[in-house]
Amino acid sequence: MNLDEKPAFSFPVKVGNISANAVTVHLEANAAELKALRDLWNVSEVVSLSSDLQIARWKKDGVRIRGRVEATIVQACVVTLEPVESKIDEPVEAIFVPEGSRLARIAANDGGEMILDPDGPDLPDMFTGDTIDVGVAVTEHAALAIDPYPRKPGATFGERIESTDKDDARPNPFAALKDWKKD
């Protein structure tokens, strides 16, 4: 995304206004945002998108977001191309720290190799300035839950048709070598 572009779904929060006590926020996309999300996600329609979040300080200068995102989208079935409605209900959890914060550094061992635990927590996201966009985090969590191959219930691919015509057969790359003989 270009830095000059406005996100499809945006809810900026001033970091300085966030306290240690979690604040509950309800976000809901309007008609224009739903159309922008449809284009961003390349789906037929985004019927709804809403999220209930708790936003609080994390450690000294970070921000933690926890909650759920719910959405209803319409996609084309990969078999029949008919519309398929899908429901998204995903947890949202993200931590943001200011750019350059020591909390965002990856731990390294004595040999200088980075230590990453695939089952461990994600590294915090970094923000620049004094504002984070909670709407973008919600959008990203919802996008990860979209089924890349939606299928209408009961839709199956037909039998595979094989060609029996010998002209369609691929030539054997070793056919030219069959007449070669070793002296």
N, C-alpha and C positions, 0 to 999 in steps of 0.2 A: 504494500500500500504506500502510495506517495504521502509524504508528511503533510502536504498541503491539502490532501483530500480529507473530507469529513467522514468519520466511520459510519457504517450503515446503521449502527445502534450505539448511541453514546450516552453516557451518564458520568460526566466529570465530577470528581470529588476532590476538594482541597485537603491536602494531607494535614495541614495545620489545624483544621477544624475537627479532626478525628481524635476521640479520647480513648482512654484505656477501656472504658465501658462500651460494650458493643451497642451499635445503633442498628435497628432493623429497618431495611429499606425494601419497598416493593417497586419493581420496575415492570413496565408493560410497553411493548412496542406499539406505536401508532401506525396508521395506514401507510404513510410515506416510508417509515422505517421497515415495515413488512415487505414493501416492494423492493427496497434497497437490499434487504437480506435475501430475497428471492434471487436477485441478480448476483449477489455475492456468492451464494451457495449453489447457484446454477440448478435450481429446482423449479417445478411448475408453479408452485405457490407456497407462501408461508402464511398460514391461516392465523396463527397466534404465536406470541413469544412473551413469556413473563418469567419473572424471577423474584424470589424472596431471599434476601441476603442479610447477613450480619456483618457489619464493618467495624473493625476495632484496631487499635494500635497493636503492633507486634514488636516486641523487644524495644529498643530505644527509638529507632527512626523508621521502622517498617510499618506496613499495614497488612492485616489479614482479612480476607474475605471468605466467608463460608455461607453456604445455602444450597438452593436448588434452582435449576432452570427447567422450565416446561415449555414445549413448543408443539405445534401441530403443523406438519408440512405435507405437501402433495408432490409426488414424483411420478415419473413415467415408469411403468412396469418394464423390466428388462426382457420379458418374454412377449407380452401382448401390446406394449406401449400404452395401455390403458392407465388412467390415473390411479395411484395408490396413496392412500392417506396414512401417514406415520405419526406416531406420538413419540415425543422425546421427553424423558424425565431423568435428568442427570444431576448428580451432586456437583457443586461448584466449590472449589477450594483453591485459593491463590494467595501468595504472599508477595508483596511488593516492597522493594528497598530502594533507596536513592542510588543513583549512578555512582559507582566508586565505593560503595559500602563494603566493608570487610565481610559482611554476612552473605554476600553473593559470590564469594570466591570459592573455587573448587579446591578441596583438600588435596594435597600431594604427599606422596611418601618420600623417603630419604633419597630415592633415585630420581626424583622430579616427575614421576609418573602421576597422572591424575587418578584419583580414586573415585569411581562412580558406582553406586549401588543401584541396580535396576529396580529393586523392590523398595528402595528407600524413598524418602520424600524428594519432590522436585526441587530444583534450585529456585530461589526467589526470582521473580521478574524484576527488572530494573525500570525505574521511571526517572525522567528528567524534569527538573523544575519542581513546582509545588503541587502538581495535580496528577491524579491517576484517573484513567477512564475505566470505570467498573463495567460499563456496557460492553466494551470490547472484550473483557474477560468472560462475560456471560456469553457473548456471541461465539467465542472460540470454543468454550465448553460444549455448547449446543452443536456446533459444526462437527466436532469430533464424534458425535453420536449419530450422525446421519448415515443411514444404510447406503453404501455405494452401489448396491445391486438390489433395489427393491423389487419384490415379486408379489403379484396379486395372489391371494390365497387360492390354491389349487392349480395355478398356472405352471405348466411344465413344458419343457422343450420337446418337440416331436422327435420321431426317430431320425437318426442320422442317415442321410442318403449317401451311399458310396457310389462312385462311378465304376461301371464295369467295362467301359470302353478302353481298349488297350492303348489307344492314342493319347489318352489322358494320363497314362502311367508315367511316372518320372523316369528318365533314363538312368541306368545304373552307371555311376561314375567310373566303375572299374571295368566296364564292358570293353573299352579300348585296349585293356591290358591282357584280355583273355588269349590272344594269339601270340603273345610274347612267350618265348621259351628261353630258358637259361641254357647256354652252350656248354 
